């Protein structure tokens, strides 16, 4: 997880570019924490589209008096991704999970298939 505040307005989650594993980042909950004011706190996800252009999409608009918490049901993202507090002063806590899927060696899989046929 991470926390966005007036002094720390963004957090970037990235993986090592040399890592050939598949990485999935899933956002579960976005919520206001102690010290939050009754103001709109807008959280954006900043990523890249298929043309490698930066895009920002608001995923949460939280206000202490009416919606202090939002469940995102494991909203899946492909790293690198940046979470940004576009409006408000927070603090806003983001929680989720990171899954690493190791790719199997393709040549090993082919050899394995051949031995099964024999």
Chimera marker file (.cmm) of the C-alpha trace (Angstrom):
<marker_set name="trace">
<marker id="1" x="0.000" y="0.000" z="0.000" r="1" g="1" b="0" radius="0.5"/>
<marker id="2" x="0.881" y="3.654" z="-0.060" r="1" g="1" b="0" radius="0.5"/>
<marker id="3" x="-0.399" y="6.940" z="1.323" r="1" g="1" b="0" radius="0.5"/>
<marker id="4" x="-0.972" y="10.152" z="-0.623" r="1" g="1" b="0" radius="0.5"/>
<marker id="5" x="-0.897" y="13.475" z="1.222" r="1" g="1" b="0" radius="0.5"/>
<marker id="6" x="-0.524" y="17.207" z="0.560" r="1" g="1" b="0" radius="0.5"/>
<marker id="7" x="3.262" y="16.796" z="0.783" r="1" g="1" b="0" radius="0.5"/>
<marker id="8" x="3.460" y="13.430" z="-1.053" r="1" g="1" b="0" radius="0.5"/>
<marker id="9" x="0.985" y="13.777" z="-3.906" r="1" g="1" b="0" radius="0.5"/>
<marker id="10" x="2.123" y="10.793" z="-5.967" r="1" g="1" b="0" radius="0.5"/>
<marker id="11" x="3.517" y="7.297" z="-5.691" r="1" g="1" b="0" radius="0.5"/>
<marker id="12" x="4.891" y="5.236" z="-8.587" r="1" g="1" b="0" radius="0.5"/>
<marker id="13" x="4.900" y="1.459" z="-8.585" r="1" g="1" b="0" radius="0.5"/>
<marker id="14" x="7.381" y="0.009" z="-11.035" r="1" g="1" b="0" radius="0.5"/>
<marker id="15" x="9.267" y="-3.202" z="-11.579" r="1" g="1" b="0" radius="0.5"/>
<marker id="16" x="12.792" y="-3.871" z="-12.804" r="1" g="1" b="0" radius="0.5"/>
<marker id="17" x="12.794" y="-3.550" z="-16.598" r="1" g="1" b="0" radius="0.5"/>
<marker id="18" x="15.136" y="-6.536" z="-16.873" r="1" g="1" b="0" radius="0.5"/>
<marker id="19" x="12.668" y="-8.775" z="-15.034" r="1" g="1" b="0" radius="0.5"/>
<marker id="20" x="10.997" y="-11.033" z="-17.600" r="1" g="1" b="0" radius="0.5"/>
<marker id="21" x="8.194" y="-12.081" z="-15.239" r="1" g="1" b="0" radius="0.5"/>
<marker id="22" x="4.638" y="-10.838" z="-15.672" r="1" g="1" b="0" radius="0.5"/>
<marker id="23" x="3.530" y="-8.433" z="-12.951" r="1" g="1" b="0" radius="0.5"/>
<marker id="24" x="-0.044" y="-7.639" z="-11.966" r="1" g="1" b="0" radius="0.5"/>
<marker id="25" x="-0.910" y="-4.894" z="-9.529" r="1" g="1" b="0" radius="0.5"/>
<marker id="26" x="-4.461" y="-4.941" z="-8.164" r="1" g="1" b="0" radius="0.5"/>
<marker id="27" x="-5.980" y="-2.023" z="-6.276" r="1" g="1" b="0" radius="0.5"/>
<marker id="28" x="-8.439" y="-3.171" z="-3.591" r="1" g="1" b="0" radius="0.5"/>
<marker id="29" x="-9.317" y="-0.215" z="-1.350" r="1" g="1" b="0" radius="0.5"/>
<marker id="30" x="-8.855" y="3.550" z="-1.351" r="1" g="1" b="0" radius="0.5"/>
<marker id="31" x="-9.761" y="5.294" z="1.907" r="1" g="1" b="0" radius="0.5"/>
<marker id="32" x="-9.298" y="8.494" z="3.864" r="1" g="1" b="0" radius="0.5"/>
<marker id="33" x="-7.262" y="8.115" z="7.057" r="1" g="1" b="0" radius="0.5"/>
<marker id="34" x="-6.790" y="10.064" z="10.302" r="1" g="1" b="0" radius="0.5"/>
<marker id="35" x="-6.388" y="13.783" z="9.769" r="1" g="1" b="0" radius="0.5"/>
<marker id="36" x="-8.432" y="13.990" z="6.569" r="1" g="1" b="0" radius="0.5"/>
<marker id="37" x="-10.496" y="17.127" z="6.060" r="1" g="1" b="0" radius="0.5"/>
<marker id="38" x="-14.066" y="17.153" z="4.750" r="1" g="1" b="0" radius="0.5"/>
<marker id="39" x="-13.006" y="18.012" z="1.197" r="1" g="1" b="0" radius="0.5"/>
<marker id="40" x="-13.019" y="16.180" z="-2.123" r="1" g="1" b="0" radius="0.5"/>
<marker id="41" x="-9.950" y="14.005" z="-2.528" r="1" g="1" b="0" radius="0.5"/>
<marker id="42" x="-9.554" y="12.795" z="-6.116" r="1" g="1" b="0" radius="0.5"/>
<marker id="43" x="-7.142" y="9.926" z="-6.781" r="1" g="1" b="0" radius="0.5"/>
<marker id="44" x="-5.940" y="9.317" z="-10.330" r="1" g="1" b="0" radius="0.5"/>
<marker id="45" x="-4.146" y="6.381" z="-11.897" r="1" g="1" b="0" radius="0.5"/>
<marker id="46" x="-1.535" y="7.513" z="-14.396" r="1" g="1" b="0" radius="0.5"/>
<marker id="47" x="-0.297" y="5.022" z="-16.951" r="1" g="1" b="0" radius="0.5"/>
<marker id="48" x="0.469" y="4.635" z="-20.640" r="1" g="1" b="0" radius="0.5"/>
<marker id="49" x="-1.861" y="3.669" z="-23.464" r="1" g="1" b="0" radius="0.5"/>
<marker id="50" x="-1.082" y="1.407" z="-26.437" r="1" g="1" b="0" radius="0.5"/>
<marker id="51" x="0.627" y="4.363" z="-28.202" r="1" g="1" b="0" radius="0.5"/>
<marker id="52" x="2.858" y="4.930" z="-25.143" r="1" g="1" b="0" radius="0.5"/>
<marker id="53" x="1.129" y="8.226" z="-24.342" r="1" g="1" b="0" radius="0.5"/>
<marker id="54" x="0.557" y="9.150" z="-20.696" r="1" g="1" b="0" radius="0.5"/>
<marker id="55" x="-3.074" y="8.977" z="-19.604" r="1" g="1" b="0" radius="0.5"/>
<marker id="56" x="-4.627" y="9.843" z="-16.238" r="1" g="1" b="0" radius="0.5"/>
<marker id="57" x="-7.907" y="8.327" z="-15.111" r="1" g="1" b="0" radius="0.5"/>
<marker id="58" x="-9.681" y="9.283" z="-11.885" r="1" g="1" b="0" radius="0.5"/>
<marker id="59" x="-10.522" y="6.156" z="-9.868" r="1" g="1" b="0" radius="0.5"/>
<marker id="60" x="-11.791" y="7.625" z="-6.587" r="1" g="1" b="0" radius="0.5"/>
<marker id="61" x="-13.444" y="10.803" z="-5.313" r="1" g="1" b="0" radius="0.5"/>
<marker id="62" x="-13.533" y="10.596" z="-1.519" r="1" g="1" b="0" radius="0.5"/>
<marker id="63" x="-15.075" y="12.974" z="0.983" r="1" g="1" b="0" radius="0.5"/>
<marker id="64" x="-15.084" y="12.367" z="4.734" r="1" g="1" b="0" radius="0.5"/>
<marker id="65" x="-18.787" y="13.218" z="5.228" r="1" g="1" b="0" radius="0.5"/>
<marker id="66" x="-20.221" y="11.107" z="2.403" r="1" g="1" b="0" radius="0.5"/>
<marker id="67" x="-17.740" y="8.575" z="0.986" r="1" g="1" b="0" radius="0.5"/>
<marker id="68" x="-14.592" y="8.036" z="3.069" r="1" g="1" b="0" radius="0.5"/>
<marker id="69" x="-13.846" y="4.593" z="1.561" r="1" g="1" b="0" radius="0.5"/>
<marker id="70" x="-14.112" y="2.975" z="-1.846" r="1" g="1" b="0" radius="0.5"/>
<marker id="71" x="-13.708" y="-0.709" z="-2.644" r="1" g="1" b="0" radius="0.5"/>
<marker id="72" x="-12.249" y="-1.238" z="-6.132" r="1" g="1" b="0" radius="0.5"/>
<marker id="73" x="-12.661" y="-5.022" z="-6.187" r="1" g="1" b="0" radius="0.5"/>
<marker id="74" x="-9.038" y="-5.740" z="-7.165" r="1" g="1" b="0" radius="0.5"/>
<marker id="75" x="-8.878" y="-3.290" z="-10.085" r="1" g="1" b="0" radius="0.5"/>
<marker id="76" x="-5.953" y="-4.704" z="-12.087" r="1" g="1" b="0" radius="0.5"/>
<marker id="77" x="-3.182" y="-2.554" z="-13.492" r="1" g="1" b="0" radius="0.5"/>
<marker id="78" x="-0.015" y="-3.204" z="-15.471" r="1" g="1" b="0" radius="0.5"/>
<marker id="79" x="3.128" y="-1.638" z="-13.913" r="1" g="1" b="0" radius="0.5"/>
<marker id="80" x="4.611" y="0.904" z="-14.117" r="1" g="1" b="0" radius="0.5"/>
<marker id="81" x="1.715" y="2.924" z="-12.752" r="1" g="1" b="0" radius="0.5"/>
<marker id="82" x="1.520" y="6.145" z="-10.754" r="1" g="1" b="0" radius="0.5"/>
<marker id="83" x="-1.146" y="7.004" z="-8.197" r="1" g="1" b="0" radius="0.5"/>
<marker id="84" x="-1.673" y="10.737" z="-7.888" r="1" g="1" b="0" radius="0.5"/>
<marker id="85" x="-3.717" y="12.903" z="-5.515" r="1" g="1" b="0" radius="0.5"/>
<marker id="86" x="-5.208" y="15.250" z="-8.140" r="1" g="1" b="0" radius="0.5"/>
<marker id="87" x="-7.371" y="17.214" z="-5.663" r="1" g="1" b="0" radius="0.5"/>
<marker id="88" x="-7.547" y="17.480" z="-1.884" r="1" g="1" b="0" radius="0.5"/>
<marker id="89" x="-4.920" y="17.127" z="0.778" r="1" g="1" b="0" radius="0.5"/>
<marker id="90" x="-5.518" y="13.569" z="2.007" r="1" g="1" b="0" radius="0.5"/>
<marker id="91" x="-4.248" y="11.558" z="3.653" r="1" g="1" b="0" radius="0.5"/>
<marker id="92" x="-5.553" y="8.846" z="1.353" r="1" g="1" b="0" radius="0.5"/>
<marker id="93" x="-4.420" y="5.249" z="1.844" r="1" g="1" b="0" radius="0.5"/>
<marker id="94" x="-4.320" y="2.835" z="-1.097" r="1" g="1" b="0" radius="0.5"/>
<marker id="95" x="-4.171" y="-0.916" z="-0.543" r="1" g="1" b="0" radius="0.5"/>
<marker id="96" x="-3.920" y="-3.832" z="-2.924" r="1" g="1" b="0" radius="0.5"/>
<marker id="97" x="-1.726" y="-6.718" z="-3.961" r="1" g="1" b="0" radius="0.5"/>
<marker id="98" x="1.125" y="-7.460" z="-6.345" r="1" g="1" b="0" radius="0.5"/>
<marker id="99" x="1.381" y="-10.787" z="-8.153" r="1" g="1" b="0" radius="0.5"/>
<marker id="100" x="4.488" y="-12.006" z="-9.950" r="1" g="1" b="0" radius="0.5"/>
<marker id="101" x="3.992" y="-14.714" z="-12.559" r="1" g="1" b="0" radius="0.5"/>
<marker id="102" x="7.249" y="-16.323" z="-13.613" r="1" g="1" b="0" radius="0.5"/>
<marker id="103" x="7.359" y="-17.326" z="-17.247" r="1" g="1" b="0" radius="0.5"/>
<marker id="104" x="8.349" y="-20.889" z="-17.974" r="1" g="1" b="0" radius="0.5"/>
<marker id="105" x="11.252" y="-21.529" z="-20.309" r="1" g="1" b="0" radius="0.5"/>
<marker id="106" x="9.592" y="-22.206" z="-23.684" r="1" g="1" b="0" radius="0.5"/>
<marker id="107" x="12.309" y="-24.665" z="-24.782" r="1" g="1" b="0" radius="0.5"/>
<marker id="108" x="11.775" y="-26.683" z="-21.602" r="1" g="1" b="0" radius="0.5"/>
<marker id="109" x="8.028" y="-26.910" z="-22.275" r="1" g="1" b="0" radius="0.5"/>
<marker id="110" x="8.633" y="-28.108" z="-25.856" r="1" g="1" b="0" radius="0.5"/>
<marker id="111" x="11.060" y="-30.819" z="-24.669" r="1" g="1" b="0" radius="0.5"/>
<marker id="112" x="8.546" y="-31.871" z="-22.027" r="1" g="1" b="0" radius="0.5"/>
<marker id="113" x="5.790" y="-32.271" z="-24.656" r="1" g="1" b="0" radius="0.5"/>
<marker id="114" x="8.026" y="-34.434" z="-26.848" r="1" g="1" b="0" radius="0.5"/>
<marker id="115" x="8.914" y="-36.799" z="-24.039" r="1" g="1" b="0" radius="0.5"/>
<marker id="116" x="5.230" y="-37.305" z="-23.222" r="1" g="1" b="0" radius="0.5"/>
<marker id="117" x="4.464" y="-38.277" z="-26.837" r="1" g="1" b="0" radius="0.5"/>
<marker id="118" x="7.241" y="-40.862" z="-26.941" r="1" g="1" b="0" radius="0.5"/>
<link id1="1" id2="2" r="1" g="1" b="0" radius="0.2"/>
<link id1="2" id2="3" r="1" g="1" b="0" radius="0.2"/>
<link id1="3" id2="4" r="1" g="1" b="0" radius="0.2"/>
<link id1="4" id2="5" r="1" g="1" b="0" radius="0.2"/>
<link id1="5" id2="6" r="1" g="1" b="0" radius="0.2"/>
<link id1="6" id2="7" r="1" g="1" b="0" radius="0.2"/>
<link id1="7" id2="8" r="1" g="1" b="0" radius="0.2"/>
<link id1="8" id2="9" r="1" g="1" b="0" radius="0.2"/>
<link id1="9" id2="10" r="1" g="1" b="0" radius="0.2"/>
<link id1="10" id2="11" r="1" g="1" b="0" radius="0.2"/>
<link id1="11" id2="12" r="1" g="1" b="0" radius="0.2"/>
<link id1="12" id2="13" r="1" g="1" b="0" radius="0.2"/>
<link id1="13" id2="14" r="1" g="1" b="0" radius="0.2"/>
<link id1="14" id2="15" r="1" g="1" b="0" radius="0.2"/>
<link id1="15" id2="16" r="1" g="1" b="0" radius="0.2"/>
<link id1="16" id2="17" r="1" g="1" b="0" radius="0.2"/>
<link id1="17" id2="18" r="1" g="1" b="0" radius="0.2"/>
<link id1="18" id2="19" r="1" g="1" b="0" radius="0.2"/>
<link id1="19" id2="20" r="1" g="1" b="0" radius="0.2"/>
<link id1="20" id2="21" r="1" g="1" b="0" radius="0.2"/>
<link id1="21" id2="22" r="1" g="1" b="0" radius="0.2"/>
<link id1="22" id2="23" r="1" g="1" b="0" radius="0.2"/>
<link id1="23" id2="24" r="1" g="1" b="0" radius="0.2"/>
<link id1="24" id2="25" r="1" g="1" b="0" radius="0.2"/>
<link id1="25" id2="26" r="1" g="1" b="0" radius="0.2"/>
<link id1="26" id2="27" r="1" g="1" b="0" radius="0.2"/>
<link id1="27" id2="28" r="1" g="1" b="0" radius="0.2"/>
<link id1="28" id2="29" r="1" g="1" b="0" radius="0.2"/>
<link id1="29" id2="30" r="1" g="1" b="0" radius="0.2"/>
<link id1="30" id2="31" r="1" g="1" b="0" radius="0.2"/>
<link id1="31" id2="32" r="1" g="1" b="0" radius="0.2"/>
<link id1="32" id2="33" r="1" g="1" b="0" radius="0.2"/>
<link id1="33" id2="34" r="1" g="1" b="0" radius="0.2"/>
<link id1="34" id2="35" r="1" g="1" b="0" radius="0.2"/>
<link id1="35" id2="36" r="1" g="1" b="0" radius="0.2"/>
<link id1="36" id2="37" r="1" g="1" b="0" radius="0.2"/>
<link id1="37" id2="38" r="1" g="1" b="0" radius="0.2"/>
<link id1="38" id2="39" r="1" g="1" b="0" radius="0.2"/>
<link id1="39" id2="40" r="1" g="1" b="0" radius="0.2"/>
<link id1="40" id2="41" r="1" g="1" b="0" radius="0.2"/>
<link id1="41" id2="42" r="1" g="1" b="0" radius="0.2"/>
<link id1="42" id2="43" r="1" g="1" b="0" radius="0.2"/>
<link id1="43" id2="44" r="1" g="1" b="0" radius="0.2"/>
<link id1="44" id2="45" r="1" g="1" b="0" radius="0.2"/>
<link id1="45" id2="46" r="1" g="1" b="0" radius="0.2"/>
<link id1="46" id2="47" r="1" g="1" b="0" radius="0.2"/>
<link id1="47" id2="48" r="1" g="1" b="0" radius="0.2"/>
<link id1="48" id2="49" r="1" g="1" b="0" radius="0.2"/>
<link id1="49" id2="50" r="1" g="1" b="0" radius="0.2"/>
<link id1="50" id2="51" r="1" g="1" b="0" radius="0.2"/>
<link id1="51" id2="52" r="1" g="1" b="0" radius="0.2"/>
<link id1="52" id2="53" r="1" g="1" b="0" radius="0.2"/>
<link id1="53" id2="54" r="1" g="1" b="0" radius="0.2"/>
<link id1="54" id2="55" r="1" g="1" b="0" radius="0.2"/>
<link id1="55" id2="56" r="1" g="1" b="0" radius="0.2"/>
<link id1="56" id2="57" r="1" g="1" b="0" radius="0.2"/>
<link id1="57" id2="58" r="1" g="1" b="0" radius="0.2"/>
<link id1="58" id2="59" r="1" g="1" b="0" radius="0.2"/>
<link id1="59" id2="60" r="1" g="1" b="0" radius="0.2"/>
<link id1="60" id2="61" r="1" g="1" b="0" radius="0.2"/>
<link id1="61" id2="62" r="1" g="1" b="0" radius="0.2"/>
<link id1="62" id2="63" r="1" g="1" b="0" radius="0.2"/>
<link id1="63" id2="64" r="1" g="1" b="0" radius="0.2"/>
<link id1="64" id2="65" r="1" g="1" b="0" radius="0.2"/>
<link id1="65" id2="66" r="1" g="1" b="0" radius="0.2"/>
<link id1="66" id2="67" r="1" g="1" b="0" radius="0.2"/>
<link id1="67" id2="68" r="1" g="1" b="0" radius="0.2"/>
<link id1="68" id2="69" r="1" g="1" b="0" radius="0.2"/>
<link id1="69" id2="70" r="1" g="1" b="0" radius="0.2"/>
<link id1="70" id2="71" r="1" g="1" b="0" radius="0.2"/>
<link id1="71" id2="72" r="1" g="1" b="0" radius="0.2"/>
<link id1="72" id2="73" r="1" g="1" b="0" radius="0.2"/>
<link id1="73" id2="74" r="1" g="1" b="0" radius="0.2"/>
<link id1="74" id2="75" r="1" g="1" b="0" radius="0.2"/>
<link id1="75" id2="76" r="1" g="1" b="0" radius="0.2"/>
<link id1="76" id2="77" r="1" g="1" b="0" radius="0.2"/>
<link id1="77" id2="78" r="1" g="1" b="0" radius="0.2"/>
<link id1="78" id2="79" r="1" g="1" b="0" radius="0.2"/>
<link id1="79" id2="80" r="1" g="1" b="0" radius="0.2"/>
<link id1="80" id2="81" r="1" g="1" b="0" radius="0.2"/>
<link id1="81" id2="82" r="1" g="1" b="0" radius="0.2"/>
<link id1="82" id2="83" r="1" g="1" b="0" radius="0.2"/>
<link id1="83" id2="84" r="1" g="1" b="0" radius="0.2"/>
<link id1="84" id2="85" r="1" g="1" b="0" radius="0.2"/>
<link id1="85" id2="86" r="1" g="1" b="0" radius="0.2"/>
<link id1="86" id2="87" r="1" g="1" b="0" radius="0.2"/>
<link id1="87" id2="88" r="1" g="1" b="0" radius="0.2"/>
<link id1="88" id2="89" r="1" g="1" b="0" radius="0.2"/>
<link id1="89" id2="90" r="1" g="1" b="0" radius="0.2"/>
<link id1="90" id2="91" r="1" g="1" b="0" radius="0.2"/>
<link id1="91" id2="92" r="1" g="1" b="0" radius="0.2"/>
<link id1="92" id2="93" r="1" g="1" b="0" radius="0.2"/>
<link id1="93" id2="94" r="1" g="1" b="0" radius="0.2"/>
<link id1="94" id2="95" r="1" g="1" b="0" radius="0.2"/>
<link id1="95" id2="96" r="1" g="1" b="0" radius="0.2"/>
<link id1="96" id2="97" r="1" g="1" b="0" radius="0.2"/>
<link id1="97" id2="98" r="1" g="1" b="0" radius="0.2"/>
<link id1="98" id2="99" r="1" g="1" b="0" radius="0.2"/>
<link id1="99" id2="100" r="1" g="1" b="0" radius="0.2"/>
<link id1="100" id2="101" r="1" g="1" b="0" radius="0.2"/>
<link id1="101" id2="102" r="1" g="1" b="0" radius="0.2"/>
<link id1="102" id2="103" r="1" g="1" b="0" radius="0.2"/>
<link id1="103" id2="104" r="1" g="1" b="0" radius="0.2"/>
<link id1="104" id2="105" r="1" g="1" b="0" radius="0.2"/>
<link id1="105" id2="106" r="1" g="1" b="0" radius="0.2"/>
<link id1="106" id2="107" r="1" g="1" b="0" radius="0.2"/>
<link id1="107" id2="108" r="1" g="1" b="0" radius="0.2"/>
<link id1="108" id2="109" r="1" g="1" b="0" radius="0.2"/>
<link id1="109" id2="110" r="1" g="1" b="0" radius="0.2"/>
<link id1="110" id2="111" r="1" g="1" b="0" radius="0.2"/>
<link id1="111" id2="112" r="1" g="1" b="0" radius="0.2"/>
<link id1="112" id2="113" r="1" g="1" b="0" radius="0.2"/>
<link id1="113" id2="114" r="1" g="1" b="0" radius="0.2"/>
<link id1="114" id2="115" r="1" g="1" b="0" radius="0.2"/>
<link id1="115" id2="116" r="1" g="1" b="0" radius="0.2"/>
<link id1="116" id2="117" r="1" g="1" b="0" radius="0.2"/>
<link id1="117" id2="118" r="1" g="1" b="0" radius="0.2"/>
</marker_set>
